[in-house]
Amino acid sequence: MAIIVNMVTKNEQLRYLESSLENAKKYVDDIFVYDDQSDDDTTEILRGSGVKWKVRPDVIPSFAEAEGSFRYAGWMS
């Protein structure tokens, strides 16, 4: 059985994103991050982190608008 982290982000550059990803890598098999169109350097952190990630396309409602649809789109990526 694999342990997978599925994380939603939005403007997490100045919070705990880097340390959270590094700590999680020690304990899980894979990490997927679905970003809700951050406008800070969150995607730059993700790009350099070695985890799988994707930015929400405009055709998918934002996390704040429709959490269920957002999470489903993330899982289907």
C-alpha positions as semicolon CSV with decimal commas, in nm:
position;residue;x (nm);y (nm);z (nm)
1;M;0,000;0,000;0,000
2;A;0,128;0,347;-0,090
3;I;0,084;0,658;0,120
4;I;0,015;0,964;-0,094
5;V;-0,016;1,325;0,021
6;N;-0,265;1,533;-0,179
7;M;-0,224;1,900;-0,090
8;V;-0,411;2,214;-0,199
9;T;-0,212;2,540;-0,204
10;K;-0,280;2,908;-0,261
11;N;-0,007;3,167;-0,199
12;E;0,194;2,952;0,043
13;Q;0,539;3,091;-0,036
14;L;0,585;3,264;0,299
15;R;0,422;2,994;0,509
16;Y;0,534;2,637;0,568
17;L;0,527;2,493;0,216
18;E;0,897;2,408;0,178
19;S;0,938;2,257;0,524
20;S;0,607;2,067;0,496
21;L;0,710;1,908;0,168
22;E;1,057;1,815;0,294
23;N;0,918;1,661;0,612
24;A;0,643;1,472;0,429
25;K;0,894;1,319;0,184
26;K;1,047;1,128;0,476
27;Y;0,723;0,941;0,549
28;V;0,521;0,908;0,229
29;D;0,556;0,741;-0,109
30;D;0,437;1,031;-0,324
31;I;0,317;1,391;-0,300
32;F;0,075;1,570;-0,533
33;V;0,005;1,941;-0,496
34;Y;-0,285;2,112;-0,671
35;D;-0,230;2,487;-0,671
36;D;-0,525;2,728;-0,685
37;Q;-0,349;2,979;-0,914
38;S;-0,111;3,129;-0,659
39;D;0,024;3,471;-0,749
40;D;0,335;3,451;-0,531
41;D;0,634;3,216;-0,573
42;T;0,447;2,903;-0,460
43;T;0,483;2,745;-0,804
44;E;0,857;2,818;-0,805
45;I;0,889;2,629;-0,477
46;L;0,687;2,341;-0,622
47;R;0,895;2,338;-0,941
48;G;1,213;2,291;-0,739
49;S;1,072;2,047;-0,485
50;G;1,062;1,729;-0,690
51;V;0,693;1,666;-0,616
52;K;0,413;1,625;-0,868
53;W;0,204;1,940;-0,902
54;K;-0,044;2,118;-1,124
55;V;-0,202;2,465;-1,132
56;R;-0,579;2,488;-1,154
57;P;-0,693;2,578;-1,506
58;D;-0,943;2,863;-1,542
59;V;-1,223;2,623;-1,642
60;I;-1,219;2,454;-1,297
61;P;-1,386;2,651;-1,014
62;S;-1,149;2,771;-0,741
63;F;-1,124;2,591;-0,408
64;A;-1,321;2,872;-0,240
65;E;-1,602;2,847;-0,497
66;A;-1,644;2,471;-0,524
67;E;-1,425;2,259;-0,297
68;G;-1,565;1,927;-0,419
69;S;-1,510;2,002;-0,788
70;F;-1,165;2,140;-0,714
71;R;-1,056;1,830;-0,519
72;Y;-1,202;1,599;-0,786
73;A;-1,007;1,780;-1,059
74;G;-0,691;1,744;-0,849
75;W;-0,738;1,370;-0,804
76;M;-0,807;1,321;-1,173
77;S;-0,481;1,497;-1,273
